[in-house]
Amino acid sequence: WGDRPRVAWPRGRRGGSGFCNAWGALMKPAMFDYVRADSAEQAASLLQRHGEGARILAGGQSLMAVLNMRLAQPALLIDISRSTELAAIVVKPDSVRVGAAVTQAQLQAHPEVPPLLALAFPFISHFQIRNRGTVCGSIAHADPSAEWPLCLVALKGTVHLRSARGARQVPAHDFFTGLLSTARRADELIEAVSFPRPVPGESFGFAEHSRRHGDFALCAVAAVVNAHGLRVAVGGLGDRPHACELPSLSGAALDEELNELAWSLDVRDDPHTSAATRRHLLRHLARQAIQQARRQT
């Protein structure tokens, strides 16, 4: 692989029309340097030197599309996909810590995968994407319709950040700050994320609606039920996942709370789906997820 090979992508097919050449250029990344980092410390050192000019490459399932459309044009890609240090799944008594290079398929196959994640996996894209895409990569991308940010918020998980200055931990509800925006600083990488393990008496539900299987959700809901009440987290209806705590309700009282939740979010029309449809989906899917969780108790 070498240390820092220079990658220059073709600017379009020779002999084609000007339009085809321009379109071909827009569908290929701008020129960048490449470095393979074998540890979090090495990646953090490179980020300190290059800042906004660098991007972390793990699975590449979100990043490569962004690069191809030139929505991002980093000068340097730091590849952590072969780091043994960052490819660990560490099971602790109260949490499962997933390293930055762990693919979604690796976590899916792990015997200690958290129950909510096991319910969400069938909705997460396709197995080819899960074979390459990483858990932390989806968290870093912060698409509000993606399942990983939703589950992390629903479970009150933690994001572990590393920089040359040191390490810090950010609760999931503080990490996502807006559309494709997070609390990660330019010189930090996501070293790992931690999902809490279930406690006795806790159960889970997950429901999602999309146009086709594997597409991003028009609305997705994760539910956590315990002795204290309900925790309902919603994805796809705003610029980030949203979670709220509800008392242990049923029937018309639950319907009223879910309706209040639907109207409390900043849901807007888009060219494909109206805000009214998304609010309807939230009410329906939330009840479905809660019922699924309650059947486990």
Residue pairs with C-beta under 8 A, 6 or more apart in sequence:
1 34
1 36
3 35
4 33
4 34
4 35
5 33
5 34
6 31
6 33
7 29
7 31
7 32
7 33
7 34
8 31
9 28
9 29
9 30
9 31
10 24
10 28
11 21
11 24
11 25
11 28
12 20
12 21
12 22
12 23
12 24
12 25
13 20
13 21
13 24
16 24
26 69
26 70
27 68
27 69
28 68
29 64
29 67
29 68
29 70
29 73
30 67
30 70
30 73
32 67
32 73
32 74
32 75
32 76
32 77
33 75
33 76
33 77
34 76
34 77
34 79
35 46
35 76
35 77
35 78
35 79
36 78
36 79
36 82
37 43
37 46
37 78
37 79
37 80
37 83
38 82
38 83
38 84
38 85
39 83
39 85
39 86
40 80
40 83
40 85
40 86
40 100
40 162
40 189
40 191
41 162
43 56
43 78
43 80
43 83
43 162
43 189
44 162
44 163
44 164
44 187
44 188
44 189
45 164
46 54
46 76
46 78
47 54
47 56
47 78
47 163
47 164
47 186
47 187
47 188
47 189
48 163
48 164
48 165
48 187
50 75
50 76
51 186
51 187
52 186
53 74
53 75
53 76
54 74
54 75
54 76
54 77
54 78
55 63
55 72
55 74
55 76
55 77
55 78
56 77
56 78
56 80
56 100
56 140
56 189
56 190
57 63
57 77
57 78
57 79
57 80
57 81
58 79
58 80
58 81
58 100
58 101
58 134
58 136
58 137
59 81
59 103
59 132
59 133
59 134
59 137
60 81
60 132
60 137
61 125
61 129
61 132
61 133
61 137
62 133
62 137
62 138
62 140
62 141
62 143
63 72
63 137
63 141
66 72
67 73
67 74
78 189
80 86
80 100
80 101
80 189
81 101
81 134
82 101
83 100
83 101
85 99
86 99
86 100
86 101
86 102
86 191
86 192
87 99
87 101
87 102
87 106
88 97
88 99
88 102
89 96
89 97
89 98
89 99
89 102
89 106
89 107
89 110
89 112
90 96
90 97
90 99
91 97
91 112
91 197
92 197
93 197
94 196
94 197
95 158
95 194
95 195
95 196
95 197
96 110
96 112
96 113
96 114
96 194
96 195
96 197
97 160
97 192
97 193
97 194
98 107
98 135
98 136
98 192
98 193
98 194
98 195
99 136
99 191
99 192
100 134
100 136
100 137
100 189
100 190
100 191
100 192
101 134
101 136
102 134
102 135
102 136
103 130
103 131
103 132
103 133
103 134
103 135
104 121
104 124
104 129
104 130
104 131
104 133
104 134
104 135
104 138
104 148
105 127
105 130
105 131
107 113
107 117
107 135
108 117
108 118
108 121
108 130
112 197
113 121
114 155
114 195
114 196
114 197
114 198
115 198
115 203
115 204
116 151
116 154
116 155
116 195
116 204
116 206
116 222
116 224
117 151
117 195
119 204
119 205
119 206
119 292
120 147
120 150
120 151
120 206
120 208
120 222
121 130
123 147
123 206
123 208
123 210
123 213
123 217
123 220
124 130
124 147
124 148
125 133
125 214
126 214
129 214
135 148
135 193
136 190
136 192
136 193
138 146
138 147
138 148
138 149
139 148
139 149
139 152
139 159
139 175
139 182
139 190
139 193
140 182
140 184
140 190
141 180
142 149
142 176
142 179
142 180
142 181
142 182
142 240
143 149
143 180
143 216
144 176
144 179
144 235
144 236
144 237
144 238
144 239
144 240
144 241
145 216
145 217
145 218
145 220
145 235
145 236
146 216
146 217
146 235
147 208
147 217
147 220
147 235
149 172
149 176
149 235
149 240
149 241
150 220
150 222
150 233
150 234
150 235
150 241
151 157
151 195
151 206
151 222
151 233
152 159
152 172
152 175
152 193
152 195
152 241
153 172
153 173
153 176
153 233
153 241
153 242
153 243
154 222
154 223
154 224
154 231
154 233
154 241
154 243
155 172
155 195
155 196
155 224
156 171
156 172
156 173
156 196
157 171
157 172
157 193
157 194
157 195
157 196
158 169
158 170
158 171
158 172
158 193
158 194
159 169
159 170
159 171
159 172
159 175
159 183
159 184
159 190
159 193
160 167
160 169
160 190
160 191
160 192
160 193
160 194
161 167
161 168
161 169
161 170
161 184
161 185
161 188
161 189
161 190
161 191
162 188
162 189
162 191
163 185
163 187
163 188
163 189
164 187
165 187
167 191
170 183
173 243
174 183
175 182
175 183
175 184
176 182
176 183
176 240
176 241
177 183
177 240
178 239
178 240
179 239
179 240
181 239
181 240
184 190
198 204
199 226
201 226
201 227
201 297
202 224
202 225
202 226
203 224
203 225
203 226
203 293
203 294
203 296
203 297
204 222
204 223
204 224
204 225
204 292
204 293
204 296
205 221
205 222
205 223
205 225
205 288
205 289
205 290
205 291
205 292
205 293
205 294
206 220
206 221
206 222
206 223
206 289
206 292
207 220
207 221
207 285
207 286
207 288
207 289
207 292
208 217
208 219
208 220
208 221
208 285
209 217
209 218
209 219
209 220
209 281
209 285
210 216
210 217
210 218
211 218
211 272
216 236
217 235
217 236
218 236
218 273
218 277
218 278
218 281
219 234
219 235
219 236
219 237
219 278
219 281
219 282
219 285
220 234
220 235
220 236
220 285
221 232
221 233
221 234
221 235
221 282
221 285
221 286
221 288
221 289
222 232
222 233
222 235
222 289
223 230
223 231
223 232
223 233
223 286
223 289
223 290
223 292
223 293
224 230
224 231
224 233
224 293
225 231
225 248
225 290
225 293
225 294
225 297
228 248
229 245
229 246
229 247
229 248
230 245
230 246
230 247
230 248
230 249
230 290
231 243
231 244
231 245
231 246
232 243
232 244
232 246
232 258
232 261
232 286
232 289
232 290
233 241
233 242
233 243
234 241
234 242
234 243
234 261
234 265
234 282
234 286
235 241
236 278
237 265
237 267
237 278
237 279
237 282
238 265
238 266
238 267
239 266
242 265
244 261
244 264
246 254
246 257
246 261
247 257
249 257
254 287
254 290
255 283
255 287
258 282
258 283
258 286
258 287
259 283
261 282
261 286
262 279
262 280
262 282
262 283
263 279
265 282
267 275
267 278
267 279
268 275
269 275
